[in-house]
Amino acid sequence: MVLRLLQTAARGGADPAEILARAGVPYTFPDLTGDRIATITRAHGVAIYREAIVTIGSHSSRLDHKPQMHPDEFRLMCYCVISCRTFRDVIDRQAMFFRTRGDRISVIDLKENGPIATVTVDTLRRRKSFSAFLSDLAGLSIFSRLYAWLLGIGPHDFQVRTMHSASYANEAVADFFVGDLQFDGAMNSISFAKVLLDMPIVRTPEELDRLLLDFPFEFMSAVPIEMPLGDRIRSIYGISLARGAPIPSMSELSTLIGQSMSTMRRRLADDDISIRHLKDAARCDVALHLLRESRRTIDDVAITTGFRDISAFRTAFRRWTGTSPTLYRNAPD
């Protein structure tokens, strides 16, 4: 897979030797094309993929005399959107992020048409080439995977259309994109059911820290998986509690998840998970976080996590952790 990636990158104007050198791997391109290297580590694979994407994008941008997005800028964009409440907020903030660049990397726009919503991604490339196709394809893949991760759903919920020709359909697309890909669009775009726009973001800044250790350059070794239904519900409960909002009712939860109540109950029963357990687990998550990461009083933490009686909170906390809130807060890390 790595060899095919490097060969594809070479067709896009990149030098495989330079990619390997910048990736810091202990072998050369002839090593890979021969029989000396049978496997490489995941870390080396991530580094090679990162340098290949950056190099292809740089080559395409030079041809079009435009700037490209640096990996650090992508990370910054991710931190800008992680505090959003809904997917619609994510797209609005992402569009704002790109507008702040004076030299304009891309233009993001949201369009709604009946039950379908579409995010158009104008990369401002006007010169079509193989390297432009690969760079745009990688970018669309990264955006759709990030959207799916933020919502805790599978990337199959997003349909990608590229502005490039269907003549590229038989190229090494699988090294840059997995999913429903269409060609010959007026502009690069990502389409999805409009109901997703009002779904909550279920990931946390701490989860983003862990994701960005490799994402989005771990593409060939691991694609972020869909969050289990129980974890999505637990996260929604936890976010509601932390924001001081009421825990959603079953009807509200059904809307937020995008499934009927009967389907939601059946899937939870299949996993032997109860709503009561998920609420209790969410209260525990929020209580632990607030006691360690804030200066709020124990009484305030109890109220925030849904307990009107401080003694009931202390009893529940001892059941969760085997210790008291005070001892937990004061314990060394």
ChimeraX attribute file (.defattr): number of C-alpha atoms within 10 A of each C-alpha:
attribute: neighborCount
match mode: 1-to-1
recipient: residues
	/A:1	11
	/A:2	18
	/A:3	12
	/A:4	12
	/A:5	20
	/A:6	22
	/A:7	16
	/A:8	22
	/A:9	22
	/A:10	18
	/A:11	13
	/A:12	22
	/A:13	16
	/A:14	24
	/A:15	17
	/A:16	23
	/A:17	15
	/A:18	15
	/A:19	26
	/A:20	21
	/A:21	15
	/A:22	14
	/A:23	19
	/A:24	13
	/A:25	16
	/A:26	9
	/A:27	14
	/A:28	15
	/A:29	17
	/A:30	12
	/A:31	12
	/A:32	16
	/A:33	11
	/A:34	9
	/A:35	8
	/A:36	10
	/A:37	12
	/A:38	8
	/A:39	9
	/A:40	12
	/A:41	10
	/A:42	14
	/A:43	15
	/A:44	17
	/A:45	20
	/A:46	22
	/A:47	20
	/A:48	25
	/A:49	26
	/A:50	21
	/A:51	21
	/A:52	29
	/A:53	22
	/A:54	19
	/A:55	23
	/A:56	27
	/A:57	27
	/A:58	22
	/A:59	18
	/A:60	28
	/A:61	22
	/A:62	11
	/A:63	16
	/A:64	15
	/A:65	12
	/A:66	17
	/A:67	16
	/A:68	20
	/A:69	16
	/A:70	12
	/A:71	14
	/A:72	9
	/A:73	12
	/A:74	14
	/A:75	15
	/A:76	12
	/A:77	17
	/A:78	19
	/A:79	15
	/A:80	15
	/A:81	21
	/A:82	21
	/A:83	15
	/A:84	19
	/A:85	15
	/A:86	20
	/A:87	22
	/A:88	19
	/A:89	18
	/A:90	22
	/A:91	19
	/A:92	15
	/A:93	18
	/A:94	18
	/A:95	19
	/A:96	16
	/A:97	18
	/A:98	17
	/A:99	15
	/A:100	10
	/A:101	10
	/A:102	7
	/A:103	11
	/A:104	15
	/A:105	18
	/A:106	21
	/A:107	16
	/A:108	19
	/A:109	16
	/A:110	16
	/A:111	11
	/A:112	13
	/A:113	9
	/A:114	7
	/A:115	9
	/A:116	13
	/A:117	18
	/A:118	19
	/A:119	19
	/A:120	22
	/A:121	22
	/A:122	18
	/A:123	20
	/A:124	15
	/A:125	17
	/A:126	12
	/A:127	11
	/A:128	14
	/A:129	15
	/A:130	18
	/A:131	25
	/A:132	24
	/A:133	21
	/A:134	26
	/A:135	26
	/A:136	24
	/A:137	22
	/A:138	21
	/A:139	21
	/A:140	23
	/A:141	23
	/A:142	19
	/A:143	14
	/A:144	25
	/A:145	24
	/A:146	18
	/A:147	20
	/A:148	22
	/A:149	22
	/A:150	25
	/A:151	22
	/A:152	23
	/A:153	20
	/A:154	17
	/A:155	22
	/A:156	15
	/A:157	15
	/A:158	21
	/A:159	18
	/A:160	25
	/A:161	21
	/A:162	22
	/A:163	19
	/A:164	23
	/A:165	14
	/A:166	13
	/A:167	9
	/A:168	13
	/A:169	12
	/A:170	8
	/A:171	12
	/A:172	14
	/A:173	16
	/A:174	12
	/A:175	18
	/A:176	20
	/A:177	21
	/A:178	15
	/A:179	14
	/A:180	12
	/A:181	16
	/A:182	17
	/A:183	17
	/A:184	13
	/A:185	14
	/A:186	12
	/A:187	16
	/A:188	22
	/A:189	23
	/A:190	21
	/A:191	19
	/A:192	19
	/A:193	16
	/A:194	17
	/A:195	16
	/A:196	19
	/A:197	16
	/A:198	16
	/A:199	18
	/A:200	23
	/A:201	27
	/A:202	27
	/A:203	20
	/A:204	13
	/A:205	13
	/A:206	9
	/A:207	12
	/A:208	17
	/A:209	14
	/A:210	10
	/A:211	15
	/A:212	15
	/A:213	10
	/A:214	16
	/A:215	20
	/A:216	25
	/A:217	24
	/A:218	22
	/A:219	22
	/A:220	18
	/A:221	12
	/A:222	13
	/A:223	16
	/A:224	18
	/A:225	13
	/A:226	16
	/A:227	18
	/A:228	12
	/A:229	17
	/A:230	19
	/A:231	15
	/A:232	22
	/A:233	22
	/A:234	21
	/A:235	24
	/A:236	25
	/A:237	25
	/A:238	26
	/A:239	21
	/A:240	18
	/A:241	23
	/A:242	20
	/A:243	9
	/A:244	13
	/A:245	12
	/A:246	13
	/A:247	17
	/A:248	16
	/A:249	9
	/A:250	14
	/A:251	11
	/A:252	12
	/A:253	18
	/A:254	18
	/A:255	17
	/A:256	20
	/A:257	22
	/A:258	14
	/A:259	13
	/A:260	14
	/A:261	16
	/A:262	10
	/A:263	11
	/A:264	18
	/A:265	17
	/A:266	12
	/A:267	14
	/A:268	16
	/A:269	12
	/A:270	9
	/A:271	12
	/A:272	9
	/A:273	14
	/A:274	12
	/A:275	15
	/A:276	9
	/A:277	12
	/A:278	20
	/A:279	21
	/A:280	17
	/A:281	18
	/A:282	24
	/A:283	26
	/A:284	19
	/A:285	19
	/A:286	21
	/A:287	23
	/A:288	18
	/A:289	13
	/A:290	20
	/A:291	18
	/A:292	15
	/A:293	10
	/A:294	10
	/A:295	11
	/A:296	11
	/A:297	12
	/A:298	18
	/A:299	15
	/A:300	14
	/A:301	24
	/A:302	23
	/A:303	16
	/A:304	21
	/A:305	25
	/A:306	16
	/A:307	17
	/A:308	13
	/A:309	11
	/A:310	15
	/A:311	12
	/A:312	12
	/A:313	24
	/A:314	19
	/A:315	14
	/A:316	18
	/A:317	20
	/A:318	14
	/A:319	12
	/A:320	16
	/A:321	12
	/A:322	11
	/A:323	13
	/A:324	16
	/A:325	23
	/A:326	12
	/A:327	9
	/A:328	17
	/A:329	18
	/A:330	10
	/A:331	9
	/A:332	6
	/A:333	6
